[in-house]
Amino acid sequence: MLISHQDRQNSIKVTKHLPKLSEFERLEAEQKRNILLLIENLIEREEATFKMIIDCLYDVGSANLINKKFSIRPVNHIMKLIAKFSRPGFRFIAFYWMHKNTPKLITNLLLKKINKLG
């Protein structure tokens, strides 16, 4: 494949404008990527544990919400039954969301805490 002189100049211009990262910035980016991969791996290995956590949060959250919104006893019981049957669907959606977003959120939270120390 032949590259014209103009193409070579354009590629040189592009590479000239890329910011050079300091050693510290490169190390920080590499460690952030490592943390993200480790958290993703943790979620993969401990899927059952995370699903149990989601179930516990769902049970407590749905009961609190139903008790606040439905004070009439028969309606309250019916709503709790509906919430009990909808848990598997909620677990599926919540685990998908958690698997996709939690590693980034935890990584950013940890790095913010570290950066506040300095």
C-alpha positions in Angstrom: 0.0 0.0 0.0 1.4 3.3 -1.0 1.2 6.3 1.3 1.3 9.7 -0.3 3.4 12.5 1.1 0.3 14.4 2.2 -1.0 11.3 4.2 2.4 11.0 5.9 2.3 14.7 6.9 -1.3 14.3 8.3 -0.4 11.3 10.3 2.6 13.1 11.7 0.4 16.1 12.7 -1.9 13.8 14.5 0.8 12.1 16.5 2.3 15.5 17.4 -0.9 16.7 19.1 -1.3 13.6 21.3 -0.6 14.6 24.9 2.3 12.8 26.5 1.3 11.3 29.8 3.7 11.7 32.7 4.9 8.5 34.4 2.5 9.1 37.3 -0.5 9.6 35.0 0.4 6.5 33.0 0.7 4.5 36.2 -2.6 5.8 37.6 -4.4 4.9 34.4 -2.9 1.4 34.4 -3.8 0.9 38.0 -7.4 2.1 37.4 -7.7 -0.4 34.6 -6.4 -3.1 36.9 -8.9 -2.2 39.7 -11.7 -2.3 37.2 -10.7 -5.7 35.9 -10.4 -7.1 39.4 -13.9 -5.9 40.4 -15.4 -7.3 37.2 -13.7 -10.6 38.0 -15.0 -10.5 41.6 -18.6 -10.0 40.3 -18.2 -12.9 37.9 -16.8 -15.3 40.6 -19.3 -14.2 43.3 -22.4 -14.0 41.1 -24.5 -16.0 43.6 -23.5 -13.7 46.5 -24.4 -10.5 44.5 -27.7 -12.0 43.6 -28.4 -12.7 47.3 -27.5 -9.1 48.2 -29.9 -7.9 45.5 -32.6 -10.2 46.9 -32.1 -8.8 50.4 -32.2 -5.2 49.2 -35.3 -5.9 47.2 -37.1 -7.5 50.1 -36.4 -4.7 52.5 -36.9 -1.9 49.9 -40.2 -3.3 48.6 -41.6 -3.9 52.1 -40.7 -0.4 53.1 -42.2 1.1 50.0 -45.4 -0.9 50.3 -45.8 -0.1 54.0 -45.4 3.6 53.2 -47.8 3.7 50.2 -50.5 1.2 51.2 -51.7 1.5 54.7 -55.0 -0.5 54.1 -54.3 -4.0 55.4 -55.8 -6.1 52.5 -54.2 -4.0 49.8 -50.9 -4.1 51.7 -50.9 -7.9 51.7 -51.8 -8.1 48.0 -49.0 -5.7 47.1 -46.5 -7.8 49.1 -47.6 -10.9 47.2 -47.1 -9.1 43.9 -43.7 -7.9 45.1 -42.7 -11.5 46.1 -43.6 -12.8 42.6 -41.8 -10.0 40.8 -38.5 -10.6 42.6 -37.0 -12.9 39.9 -37.6 -10.3 37.1 -36.2 -7.6 39.3 -33.1 -9.7 40.2 -32.4 -10.3 36.5 -32.6 -6.6 35.6 -30.7 -5.5 38.7 -27.9 -8.0 38.2 -27.5 -6.9 34.6 -27.4 -3.3 35.6 -25.0 -4.0 38.5 -22.7 -6.2 36.3 -22.5 -3.4 33.7 -22.2 -0.3 36.1 -20.9 -1.4 39.5 -17.2 -1.9 38.6 -16.9 1.6 37.2 -18.8 3.1 40.1 -16.7 1.3 42.7 -13.4 2.1 40.9 -14.3 5.8 40.7 -15.4 5.9 44.3 -12.2 4.3 45.5 -10.0 6.6 43.4 -11.9 9.7 44.6 -11.3 8.6 48.2 -7.6 8.1 47.5 -7.3 11.5 45.7 -8.9 13.2 48.7 -6.1 12.0 50.9 -3.5 13.8 48.8 
